[in-house]
Amino acid sequence: MITVGKKAFDFCRFNGIPIEHNLENAPENLDSYSAAGFIDKIVDIWKSGEPSRIYMVAPHYKNSLIFYPLVKQFLPLSPEILKSHMDVDPESIGRDSNPMKSSYTYVDSDTTEVSNELTMMIAKLLFIHAFYELKASEYSSRMVAMKNATDSAKKMSKRKTLQLNKERQAVITQQISEIVS
Protein backbone atom coordinates (compact mmCIF):
# COMPACT_ATOMS: atom_id res chain seq x y z
CA MET A 1 0.00 0.00 0.00
CA ILE A 2 1.28 3.42 -0.99
CA THR A 3 -0.58 6.25 0.66
CA VAL A 4 -0.60 9.87 -0.45
CA GLY A 5 -1.39 12.27 2.35
CA LYS A 6 -2.14 12.06 6.04
CA LYS A 7 -5.79 10.98 5.81
CA ALA A 8 -5.00 7.93 3.68
CA PHE A 9 -2.12 7.03 6.00
CA ASP A 10 -4.30 7.36 9.12
CA PHE A 11 -7.12 5.35 7.51
CA CYS A 12 -4.82 2.45 6.59
CA ARG A 13 -3.08 2.48 9.95
CA PHE A 14 -6.43 2.53 11.82
CA ASN A 15 -7.75 -0.40 9.75
CA GLY A 16 -4.56 -2.44 10.10
CA ILE A 17 -3.60 -2.24 6.41
CA PRO A 18 0.17 -2.60 6.04
CA ILE A 19 1.75 0.48 4.45
CA GLU A 20 4.91 0.08 2.41
CA HIS A 21 5.37 3.72 1.43
CA ASN A 22 3.78 6.95 2.60
CA LEU A 23 4.05 10.06 0.44
CA GLU A 24 3.38 13.07 2.65
CA ASN A 25 3.26 16.82 2.30
CA ALA A 26 0.80 17.03 -0.58
CA PRO A 27 0.34 20.76 -1.16
CA GLU A 28 -3.10 22.31 -0.83
CA ASN A 29 -2.85 23.82 -4.31
CA LEU A 30 -1.82 20.70 -6.17
CA ASP A 31 -0.54 21.47 -9.63
CA SER A 32 1.01 19.32 -12.35
CA TYR A 33 4.54 20.09 -11.18
CA SER A 34 4.01 19.08 -7.54
CA ALA A 35 1.91 16.07 -8.58
CA ALA A 36 4.78 14.94 -10.81
CA GLY A 37 6.97 14.46 -7.73
CA PHE A 38 4.47 12.02 -6.20
CA ILE A 39 3.91 10.29 -9.52
CA ASP A 40 7.64 9.86 -10.12
CA LYS A 41 7.98 8.22 -6.70
CA ILE A 42 5.08 5.85 -7.46
CA VAL A 43 6.50 4.98 -10.89
CA ASP A 44 9.95 4.42 -9.35
CA ILE A 45 8.43 2.01 -6.81
CA TRP A 46 6.69 0.18 -9.67
CA LYS A 47 9.88 0.07 -11.76
CA SER A 48 11.75 -1.43 -8.80
CA GLY A 49 9.72 -4.60 -9.33
CA GLU A 50 8.17 -4.68 -5.84
CA PRO A 51 4.53 -4.45 -6.91
CA SER A 52 3.19 -6.25 -9.95
CA ARG A 53 0.27 -3.83 -10.32
CA ILE A 54 -0.55 -0.31 -9.24
CA TYR A 55 -4.16 0.55 -8.38
CA MET A 56 -5.49 3.86 -7.20
CA VAL A 57 -8.53 4.38 -5.00
CA ALA A 58 -9.83 7.89 -5.53
CA PRO A 59 -13.10 9.70 -6.07
CA HIS A 60 -14.44 10.09 -9.58
CA TYR A 61 -15.81 13.60 -9.96
CA LYS A 62 -18.99 13.82 -12.02
CA ASN A 63 -20.44 17.15 -10.86
CA SER A 64 -20.51 19.26 -7.72
CA LEU A 65 -22.98 16.93 -5.98
CA ILE A 66 -21.99 13.57 -7.43
CA PHE A 67 -18.64 11.89 -6.95
CA TYR A 68 -18.01 8.33 -5.99
CA PRO A 69 -14.98 6.21 -5.17
CA LEU A 70 -13.40 4.12 -7.89
CA VAL A 71 -10.60 1.58 -7.87
CA LYS A 72 -8.62 1.83 -11.09
CA GLN A 73 -5.55 0.00 -12.26
CA PHE A 74 -2.81 2.31 -13.50
CA LEU A 75 0.19 0.07 -14.11
CA PRO A 76 1.02 -1.98 -16.11
CA LEU A 77 -0.86 -0.28 -18.92
CA SER A 78 -2.90 -2.21 -21.43
CA PRO A 79 -5.59 -1.24 -23.97
CA GLU A 80 -8.28 -2.48 -21.56
CA ILE A 81 -6.94 -0.30 -18.76
CA LEU A 82 -6.82 2.74 -21.02
CA LYS A 83 -10.40 2.06 -22.13
CA SER A 84 -11.54 1.76 -18.51
CA HIS A 85 -10.00 5.16 -17.77
CA MET A 86 -11.67 6.75 -20.78
CA ASP A 87 -15.12 5.21 -20.28
CA VAL A 88 -15.70 5.90 -16.58
CA ASP A 89 -18.84 7.94 -17.22
CA PRO A 90 -21.77 5.62 -18.01
CA GLU A 91 -23.07 8.19 -20.52
CA SER A 92 -19.86 7.89 -22.53
CA ILE A 93 -20.31 4.20 -23.37
CA GLY A 94 -20.61 3.77 -27.09
CA ARG A 95 -18.69 6.94 -27.81
CA ASP A 96 -15.82 6.66 -30.26
CA SER A 97 -12.72 6.73 -28.06
CA ASN A 98 -10.26 6.54 -30.96
CA PRO A 99 -10.48 9.75 -32.97
CA MET A 100 -7.37 8.96 -35.03
CA LYS A 101 -8.09 6.28 -37.59
CA SER A 102 -4.73 6.45 -39.36
CA SER A 103 -2.86 3.18 -39.62
CA TYR A 104 0.48 4.86 -40.30
CA THR A 105 3.07 5.18 -37.58
CA TYR A 106 6.42 6.88 -38.03
CA VAL A 107 9.02 6.12 -35.39
CA ASP A 108 12.44 7.66 -35.60
CA SER A 109 14.07 5.77 -32.76
CA ASP A 110 13.98 2.35 -31.13
CA THR A 111 10.32 1.30 -30.91
CA THR A 112 10.78 -0.35 -27.51
CA GLU A 113 12.31 2.80 -26.04
CA VAL A 114 9.57 5.00 -27.52
CA SER A 115 6.87 2.60 -26.38
CA ASN A 116 8.22 2.50 -22.81
CA GLU A 117 8.51 6.28 -22.67
CA LEU A 118 4.99 6.77 -24.04
CA THR A 119 3.64 4.24 -21.54
CA MET A 120 5.20 6.17 -18.67
CA MET A 121 3.91 9.49 -20.02
CA ILE A 122 0.37 8.11 -20.34
CA ALA A 123 0.54 6.61 -16.84
CA LYS A 124 1.71 9.94 -15.42
CA LEU A 125 -1.11 11.78 -17.19
CA LEU A 126 -3.63 9.30 -15.78
CA PHE A 127 -2.26 9.90 -12.28
CA ILE A 128 -2.42 13.68 -12.75
CA HIS A 129 -6.00 13.35 -13.97
CA ALA A 130 -6.89 11.27 -10.89
CA PHE A 131 -5.26 13.86 -8.60
CA TYR A 132 -7.24 16.66 -10.24
CA GLU A 133 -10.47 14.69 -9.82
CA LEU A 134 -9.55 14.20 -6.16
CA LYS A 135 -9.03 17.93 -5.70
CA ALA A 136 -12.26 18.75 -7.59
CA SER A 137 -14.18 16.39 -5.30
CA GLU A 138 -12.60 17.92 -2.21
CA TYR A 139 -13.30 21.50 -3.28
CA SER A 140 -16.84 20.58 -4.28
CA SER A 141 -17.44 18.99 -0.86
CA ARG A 142 -16.11 22.11 0.83
CA MET A 143 -18.28 24.34 -1.36
CA VAL A 144 -21.44 22.34 -0.60
CA ALA A 145 -20.61 22.26 3.13
CA MET A 146 -20.06 26.03 3.21
CA LYS A 147 -23.30 26.65 1.30
CA ASN A 148 -25.19 24.47 3.78
CA ALA A 149 -23.56 26.27 6.72
CA THR A 150 -24.40 29.67 5.22
CA ASP A 151 -28.02 28.66 4.60
CA SER A 152 -28.29 27.28 8.11
CA ALA A 153 -26.84 30.49 9.60
CA LYS A 154 -29.30 32.59 7.59
CA LYS A 155 -32.24 30.49 8.84
CA MET A 156 -30.98 30.75 12.42
CA SER A 157 -30.56 34.51 12.05
CA LYS A 158 -34.12 34.88 10.72
CA ARG A 159 -35.51 32.80 13.62
CA LYS A 160 -33.60 34.87 16.21
CA THR A 161 -34.66 38.14 14.57
CA LEU A 162 -38.30 37.02 14.57
CA GLN A 163 -38.04 35.94 18.22
CA LEU A 164 -36.46 39.27 19.27
CA ASN A 165 -39.06 41.24 17.31
CA LYS A 166 -41.88 39.33 19.06
CA GLU A 167 -40.33 40.02 22.48
CA ARG A 168 -39.82 43.69 21.62
CA GLN A 169 -43.42 43.93 20.38
CA ALA A 170 -44.67 42.30 23.61
CA VAL A 171 -42.77 44.87 25.70
CA ILE A 172 -44.17 47.73 23.60
CA THR A 173 -47.70 46.33 23.87
CA GLN A 174 -47.34 46.03 27.63
CA GLN A 175 -46.07 49.59 27.93
CA ILE A 176 -48.98 50.90 25.81
CA SER A 177 -51.42 48.93 27.98
CA GLU A 178 -49.92 50.48 31.16
CA ILE A 179 -50.11 54.00 29.68
CA VAL A 180 -53.75 53.52 28.60
CA SER A 181 -54.82 52.12 31.97
FIPA-268492 format. One record per residue (C-alpha): y, x, z. Coordinates in Angstrom, 2 decimals, padded with zeros to 5 digits, m for minus. Layout:
% residues N
pt c2=Y	c1=X	c3=Z
...
***
This chain:
% residues 181
pt c2=000.00	c1=000.00	c3=000.00
pt c2=003.42	c1=001.28	c3=m000.99
pt c2=006.25	c1=m000.58	c3=000.66
pt c2=009.87	c1=m000.60	c3=m000.45
pt c2=012.27	c1=m001.39	c3=002.35
pt c2=012.06	c1=m002.14	c3=006.04
pt c2=010.98	c1=m005.79	c3=005.81
pt c2=007.93	c1=m005.00	c3=003.68
pt c2=007.03	c1=m002.12	c3=006.00
pt c2=007.36	c1=m004.30	c3=009.12
pt c2=005.35	c1=m007.12	c3=007.51
pt c2=002.45	c1=m004.82	c3=006.59
pt c2=002.48	c1=m003.08	c3=009.95
pt c2=002.53	c1=m006.43	c3=011.82
pt c2=m000.40	c1=m007.75	c3=009.75
pt c2=m002.44	c1=m004.56	c3=010.10
pt c2=m002.24	c1=m003.60	c3=006.41
pt c2=m002.60	c1=000.17	c3=006.04
pt c2=000.48	c1=001.75	c3=004.45
pt c2=000.08	c1=004.91	c3=002.41
pt c2=003.72	c1=005.37	c3=001.43
pt c2=006.95	c1=003.78	c3=002.60
pt c2=010.06	c1=004.05	c3=000.44
pt c2=013.07	c1=003.38	c3=002.65
pt c2=016.82	c1=003.26	c3=002.30
pt c2=017.03	c1=000.80	c3=m000.58
pt c2=020.76	c1=000.34	c3=m001.16
pt c2=022.31	c1=m003.10	c3=m000.83
pt c2=023.82	c1=m002.85	c3=m004.31
pt c2=020.70	c1=m001.82	c3=m006.17
pt c2=021.47	c1=m000.54	c3=m009.63
pt c2=019.32	c1=001.01	c3=m012.35
pt c2=020.09	c1=004.54	c3=m011.18
pt c2=019.08	c1=004.01	c3=m007.54
pt c2=016.07	c1=001.91	c3=m008.58
pt c2=014.94	c1=004.78	c3=m010.81
pt c2=014.46	c1=006.97	c3=m007.73
pt c2=012.02	c1=004.47	c3=m006.20
pt c2=010.29	c1=003.91	c3=m009.52
pt c2=009.86	c1=007.64	c3=m010.12
pt c2=008.22	c1=007.98	c3=m006.70
pt c2=005.85	c1=005.08	c3=m007.46
pt c2=004.98	c1=006.50	c3=m010.89
pt c2=004.42	c1=009.95	c3=m009.35
pt c2=002.01	c1=008.43	c3=m006.81
pt c2=000.18	c1=006.69	c3=m009.67
pt c2=000.07	c1=009.88	c3=m011.76
pt c2=m001.43	c1=011.75	c3=m008.80
pt c2=m004.60	c1=009.72	c3=m009.33
pt c2=m004.68	c1=008.17	c3=m005.84
pt c2=m004.45	c1=004.53	c3=m006.91
pt c2=m006.25	c1=003.19	c3=m009.95
pt c2=m003.83	c1=000.27	c3=m010.32
pt c2=m000.31	c1=m000.55	c3=m009.24
pt c2=000.55	c1=m004.16	c3=m008.38
pt c2=003.86	c1=m005.49	c3=m007.20
pt c2=004.38	c1=m008.53	c3=m005.00
pt c2=007.89	c1=m009.83	c3=m005.53
pt c2=009.70	c1=m013.10	c3=m006.07
pt c2=010.09	c1=m014.44	c3=m009.58
pt c2=013.60	c1=m015.81	c3=m009.96
pt c2=013.82	c1=m018.99	c3=m012.02
pt c2=017.15	c1=m020.44	c3=m010.86
pt c2=019.26	c1=m020.51	c3=m007.72
pt c2=016.93	c1=m022.98	c3=m005.98
pt c2=013.57	c1=m021.99	c3=m007.43
pt c2=011.89	c1=m018.64	c3=m006.95
pt c2=008.33	c1=m018.01	c3=m005.99
pt c2=006.21	c1=m014.98	c3=m005.17
pt c2=004.12	c1=m013.40	c3=m007.89
pt c2=001.58	c1=m010.60	c3=m007.87
pt c2=001.83	c1=m008.62	c3=m011.09
pt c2=000.00	c1=m005.55	c3=m012.26
pt c2=002.31	c1=m002.81	c3=m013.50
pt c2=000.07	c1=000.19	c3=m014.11
pt c2=m001.98	c1=001.02	c3=m016.11
pt c2=m000.28	c1=m000.86	c3=m018.92
pt c2=m002.21	c1=m002.90	c3=m021.43
pt c2=m001.24	c1=m005.59	c3=m023.97
pt c2=m002.48	c1=m008.28	c3=m021.56
pt c2=m000.30	c1=m006.94	c3=m018.76
pt c2=002.74	c1=m006.82	c3=m021.02
pt c2=002.06	c1=m010.40	c3=m022.13
pt c2=001.76	c1=m011.54	c3=m018.51
pt c2=005.16	c1=m010.00	c3=m017.77
pt c2=006.75	c1=m011.67	c3=m020.78
pt c2=005.21	c1=m015.12	c3=m020.28
pt c2=005.90	c1=m015.70	c3=m016.58
pt c2=007.94	c1=m018.84	c3=m017.22
pt c2=005.62	c1=m021.77	c3=m018.01
pt c2=008.19	c1=m023.07	c3=m020.52
pt c2=007.89	c1=m019.86	c3=m022.53
pt c2=004.20	c1=m020.31	c3=m023.37
pt c2=003.77	c1=m020.61	c3=m027.09
pt c2=006.94	c1=m018.69	c3=m027.81
pt c2=006.66	c1=m015.82	c3=m030.26
pt c2=006.73	c1=m012.72	c3=m028.06
pt c2=006.54	c1=m010.26	c3=m030.96
pt c2=009.75	c1=m010.48	c3=m032.97
pt c2=008.96	c1=m007.37	c3=m035.03
pt c2=006.28	c1=m008.09	c3=m037.59
pt c2=006.45	c1=m004.73	c3=m039.36
pt c2=003.18	c1=m002.86	c3=m039.62
pt c2=004.86	c1=000.48	c3=m040.30
pt c2=005.18	c1=003.07	c3=m037.58
pt c2=006.88	c1=006.42	c3=m038.03
pt c2=006.12	c1=009.02	c3=m035.39
pt c2=007.66	c1=012.44	c3=m035.60
pt c2=005.77	c1=014.07	c3=m032.76
pt c2=002.35	c1=013.98	c3=m031.13
pt c2=001.30	c1=010.32	c3=m030.91
pt c2=m000.35	c1=010.78	c3=m027.51
pt c2=002.80	c1=012.31	c3=m026.04
pt c2=005.00	c1=009.57	c3=m027.52
pt c2=002.60	c1=006.87	c3=m026.38
pt c2=002.50	c1=008.22	c3=m022.81
pt c2=006.28	c1=008.51	c3=m022.67
pt c2=006.77	c1=004.99	c3=m024.04
pt c2=004.24	c1=003.64	c3=m021.54
pt c2=006.17	c1=005.20	c3=m018.67
pt c2=009.49	c1=003.91	c3=m020.02
pt c2=008.11	c1=000.37	c3=m020.34
pt c2=006.61	c1=000.54	c3=m016.84
pt c2=009.94	c1=001.71	c3=m015.42
pt c2=011.78	c1=m001.11	c3=m017.19
pt c2=009.30	c1=m003.63	c3=m015.78
pt c2=009.90	c1=m002.26	c3=m012.28
pt c2=013.68	c1=m002.42	c3=m012.75
pt c2=013.35	c1=m006.00	c3=m013.97
pt c2=011.27	c1=m006.89	c3=m010.89
pt c2=013.86	c1=m005.26	c3=m008.60
pt c2=016.66	c1=m007.24	c3=m010.24
pt c2=014.69	c1=m010.47	c3=m009.82
pt c2=014.20	c1=m009.55	c3=m006.16
pt c2=017.93	c1=m009.03	c3=m005.70
pt c2=018.75	c1=m012.26	c3=m007.59
pt c2=016.39	c1=m014.18	c3=m005.30
pt c2=017.92	c1=m012.60	c3=m002.21
pt c2=021.50	c1=m013.30	c3=m003.28
pt c2=020.58	c1=m016.84	c3=m004.28
pt c2=018.99	c1=m017.44	c3=m000.86
pt c2=022.11	c1=m016.11	c3=000.83
pt c2=024.34	c1=m018.28	c3=m001.36
pt c2=022.34	c1=m021.44	c3=m000.60
pt c2=022.26	c1=m020.61	c3=003.13
pt c2=026.03	c1=m020.06	c3=003.21
pt c2=026.65	c1=m023.30	c3=001.30
pt c2=024.47	c1=m025.19	c3=003.78
pt c2=026.27	c1=m023.56	c3=006.72
pt c2=029.67	c1=m024.40	c3=005.22
pt c2=028.66	c1=m028.02	c3=004.60
pt c2=027.28	c1=m028.29	c3=008.11
pt c2=030.49	c1=m026.84	c3=009.60
pt c2=032.59	c1=m029.30	c3=007.59
pt c2=030.49	c1=m032.24	c3=008.84
pt c2=030.75	c1=m030.98	c3=012.42
pt c2=034.51	c1=m030.56	c3=012.05
pt c2=034.88	c1=m034.12	c3=010.72
pt c2=032.80	c1=m035.51	c3=013.62
pt c2=034.87	c1=m033.60	c3=016.21
pt c2=038.14	c1=m034.66	c3=014.57
pt c2=037.02	c1=m038.30	c3=014.57
pt c2=035.94	c1=m038.04	c3=018.22
pt c2=039.27	c1=m036.46	c3=019.27
pt c2=041.24	c1=m039.06	c3=017.31
pt c2=039.33	c1=m041.88	c3=019.06
pt c2=040.02	c1=m040.33	c3=022.48
pt c2=043.69	c1=m039.82	c3=021.62
pt c2=043.93	c1=m043.42	c3=020.38
pt c2=042.30	c1=m044.67	c3=023.61
pt c2=044.87	c1=m042.77	c3=025.70
pt c2=047.73	c1=m044.17	c3=023.60
pt c2=046.33	c1=m047.70	c3=023.87
pt c2=046.03	c1=m047.34	c3=027.63
pt c2=049.59	c1=m046.07	c3=027.93
pt c2=050.90	c1=m048.98	c3=025.81
pt c2=048.93	c1=m051.42	c3=027.98
pt c2=050.48	c1=m049.92	c3=031.16
pt c2=054.00	c1=m050.11	c3=029.68
pt c2=053.52	c1=m053.75	c3=028.60
pt c2=052.12	c1=m054.82	c3=031.97
***
